[in-house]
Amino acid sequence: MNFIFQLQRFSRSRLSWALLLGLVIFFELCALYFQHVMLLAPCVMCIYERIAMLGIVGAAGIGLINPQRALLRWLGFAGWGYSAYQGLRLSIQHVDYQLNPSPFNTCDLFVTFPSWAPLNQWMPWMFEAYGDCSQISWQLFSLSMPQWLIVIFAGNLLALSLMVAVQFVKQK
């Protein structure tokens, strides 16, 4: 029971939210390294997965403001969960494009952003897609990048589930 209370305290500390923020920024920097140093072309799904990661960055930022306040903590949890779930869903779809390539199973040719936020026009170095979704251009331990993203987003959902569960434990 002591571990649960420690985890509960940790979830209400700035350190927990800073670690989440730092980890996700690290993943974003890795993506930019792959794109600009290793010259791997990001595809439409890569950009959407990148947006999901940035959603977690935003959620961590909200939680970091003041995790002692329940409203900010729960808004952070909600944003984290939504973004991680969307990232997992996108990554699974991306893996399907890679493992089952077909003219009938392809991603879009261009990213689609709302007219009020054309990110690919504002920051093309980060949000412009020019790669092929079905191409496997990088692997580590025989897993492609979107397969690693499945692991990362699923890990986020697992960590989030644990953090949310300990919120309901009452201290004596």
Solvent accessible surface area in square Angstrom, and as a share of the most:
residue,aa,sasa,rsa
1,M,142,0.64
2,N,101,0.52
3,F,131,0.55
4,I,55,0.28
5,F,36,0.15
6,Q,88,0.39
7,L,22,0.11
8,Q,6,0.02
9,R,134,0.49
10,F,66,0.27
11,S,1,0.01
12,R,70,0.25
13,S,33,0.21
14,R,136,0.50
15,L,109,0.54
16,S,11,0.07
17,W,6,0.02
18,A,41,0.32
19,L,102,0.51
20,L,18,0.09
21,L,37,0.19
22,G,39,0.37
23,L,90,0.45
24,V,0,0.00
25,I,73,0.37
26,F,112,0.47
27,F,46,0.19
28,E,11,0.05
29,L,106,0.53
30,C,39,0.23
31,A,24,0.19
32,L,31,0.15
33,Y,113,0.43
34,F,33,0.14
35,Q,8,0.03
36,H,84,0.38
37,V,95,0.55
38,M,80,0.36
39,L,144,0.72
40,L,33,0.16
41,A,47,0.37
42,P,7,0.04
43,C,3,0.02
44,V,4,0.02
45,M,8,0.03
46,C,33,0.20
47,I,0,0.00
48,Y,45,0.17
49,E,3,0.01
50,R,15,0.05
51,I,56,0.29
52,A,8,0.06
53,M,6,0.03
54,L,55,0.27
55,G,27,0.26
56,I,0,0.00
57,V,33,0.19
58,G,39,0.38
59,A,2,0.02
60,A,0,0.00
61,G,27,0.26
62,I,64,0.33
63,G,0,0.00
64,L,46,0.23
65,I,105,0.53
66,N,48,0.24
67,P,3,0.02
68,Q,126,0.56
69,R,139,0.51
70,A,53,0.41
71,L,116,0.58
72,L,32,0.16
73,R,12,0.04
74,W,88,0.31
75,L,86,0.43
76,G,0,0.00
77,F,5,0.02
78,A,64,0.50
79,G,24,0.23
80,W,15,0.05
81,G,14,0.14
82,Y,146,0.56
83,S,11,0.07
84,A,0,0.00
85,Y,115,0.44
86,Q,38,0.17
87,G,0,0.00
88,L,32,0.16
89,R,110,0.40
90,L,23,0.11
91,S,0,0.00
92,I,93,0.47
93,Q,70,0.31
94,H,4,0.02
95,V,16,0.09
96,D,56,0.29
97,Y,16,0.06
98,Q,15,0.07
99,L,102,0.51
100,N,84,0.43
101,P,88,0.56
102,S,39,0.25
103,P,118,0.74
104,F,192,0.80
105,N,40,0.20
106,T,86,0.50
107,C,22,0.13
108,D,88,0.45
109,L,150,0.74
110,F,147,0.61
111,V,13,0.07
112,T,101,0.59
113,F,38,0.16
114,P,60,0.38
115,S,112,0.72
116,W,200,0.70
117,A,12,0.09
118,P,25,0.15
119,L,39,0.19
120,N,27,0.14
121,Q,134,0.60
122,W,150,0.52
123,M,67,0.30
124,P,67,0.42
125,W,129,0.45
126,M,19,0.09
127,F,4,0.02
128,E,52,0.23
129,A,9,0.07
130,Y,134,0.51
131,G,25,0.24
132,D,83,0.43
133,C,3,0.02
134,S,36,0.23
135,Q,108,0.48
136,I,73,0.37
137,S,62,0.40
138,W,54,0.19
139,Q,99,0.44
140,L,80,0.40
141,F,162,0.68
142,S,89,0.58
143,L,57,0.28
144,S,1,0.01
145,M,46,0.20
146,P,4,0.02
147,Q,39,0.17
148,W,64,0.23
149,L,28,0.14
150,I,45,0.23
151,V,78,0.45
152,I,32,0.16
153,F,0,0.00
154,A,41,0.32
155,G,36,0.34
156,N,10,0.05
157,L,40,0.20
158,L,135,0.67
159,A,43,0.33
160,L,17,0.09
161,S,65,0.42
162,L,90,0.45
163,M,24,0.11
164,V,38,0.22
165,A,58,0.45
166,V,5,0.03
167,Q,18,0.08
168,F,141,0.59
169,V,37,0.22
170,K,172,0.73
171,Q,97,0.43
172,K,235,1.00
